[in-house]
Amino acid sequence: MSQRNLVILTKIILFYSIFYILMKAIALFGGAWLVPNLLLMLPYLLLGSIAWILVRREQYSWWFVGIGAAVIILTRIYEAQFSLWVQQQLVL
């Protein structure tokens, strides 16, 4: 794939991370569980920070895009189960 696609995918990961963090912050102010949502924000804070650095330095990596896509997919698949499990562990 071309360098142009790599740049686009890195920026998509950056914008998705920012969007996800904002949505979780809005959910927290709306009364959602605190700890599970903060824990779900952590991988996106890391992804967003790394993506921001890569975009600023104009150094792009297919490894980052692959790992970022995997983190996004796995987080979205297991988000509800993880939130419920964490909240149950806190209550016990």
C-alpha positions as CSV (number, residue, x, y, z in Angstrom):
1,M,0.0,0.0,0.0
2,S,1.1,3.5,-0.5
3,Q,2.5,6.1,1.9
4,R,-0.6,8.2,1.3
5,N,-2.8,5.4,2.7
6,L,-0.5,5.1,5.7
7,V,-0.8,8.8,6.5
8,I,-4.6,8.6,6.2
9,L,-4.9,5.6,8.4
10,T,-2.7,7.1,11.1
11,K,-4.8,10.3,11.1
12,I,-8.0,8.2,11.3
13,I,-6.6,6.5,14.4
14,L,-5.7,9.9,15.9
15,F,-9.2,11.4,15.2
16,Y,-11.0,8.2,16.4
17,S,-9.0,8.2,19.6
18,I,-9.9,11.9,20.3
19,F,-13.6,11.1,19.5
20,Y,-13.7,8.1,21.7
21,I,-12.1,10.0,24.7
22,L,-14.6,12.8,24.3
23,M,-17.5,10.4,24.1
24,K,-16.3,8.6,27.3
25,A,-15.9,11.9,29.0
26,I,-19.4,13.0,28.1
27,A,-20.7,9.6,29.3
28,L,-18.9,10.1,32.7
29,F,-20.6,13.5,33.1
30,G,-23.9,11.8,32.2
31,G,-23.6,9.4,35.1
32,A,-21.8,6.4,33.6
33,W,-19.6,4.2,35.7
34,L,-16.3,6.0,36.5
35,V,-13.6,3.3,36.8
36,P,-14.6,1.2,33.7
37,N,-14.9,4.2,31.5
38,L,-11.6,5.6,32.7
39,L,-9.9,2.3,32.1
40,L,-11.4,2.1,28.6
41,M,-10.0,5.6,27.9
42,L,-6.4,4.6,28.6
43,P,-5.6,2.7,25.4
44,Y,-7.0,5.5,23.4
45,L,-5.0,8.1,25.3
46,L,-1.9,6.0,24.5
47,L,-2.9,5.5,20.8
48,G,-3.8,9.2,20.4
49,S,-0.6,10.4,22.0
50,I,1.5,8.1,19.8
51,A,-0.5,9.1,16.7
52,W,-0.1,12.8,17.5
53,I,3.7,12.3,17.8
54,L,3.9,10.4,14.5
55,V,1.8,13.0,12.6
56,R,3.9,15.9,14.1
57,R,7.2,14.2,13.1
58,E,5.8,12.9,9.8
59,Q,7.1,9.4,10.7
60,Y,4.4,6.8,9.9
61,S,4.5,3.1,10.6
62,W,2.5,0.2,9.4
63,W,3.1,-1.5,12.7
64,F,1.3,1.4,14.5
65,V,-1.6,1.2,12.1
66,G,-1.9,-2.5,12.6
67,I,-1.7,-2.4,16.4
68,G,-4.0,0.6,16.5
69,A,-6.6,-1.1,14.4
70,A,-6.4,-4.2,16.5
71,V,-6.8,-2.2,19.7
72,I,-9.8,-0.3,18.3
73,I,-11.5,-3.5,17.1
74,L,-10.9,-5.5,20.3
75,T,-11.9,-2.7,22.6
76,R,-15.2,-2.2,20.7
77,I,-16.0,-5.9,20.7
78,Y,-15.3,-6.4,24.5
79,E,-16.3,-2.9,25.8
80,A,-19.6,-3.9,27.4
81,Q,-18.3,-7.1,28.9
82,F,-15.2,-5.4,30.3
83,S,-17.2,-2.5,31.8
84,L,-19.6,-4.9,33.5
85,W,-16.8,-7.1,34.8
86,V,-14.8,-4.2,36.2
87,Q,-17.9,-2.7,37.9
88,Q,-18.8,-6.1,39.4
89,Q,-15.2,-6.5,40.7
90,L,-15.5,-3.1,42.4
91,V,-18.8,-3.9,44.1
92,L,-17.6,-7.2,45.5
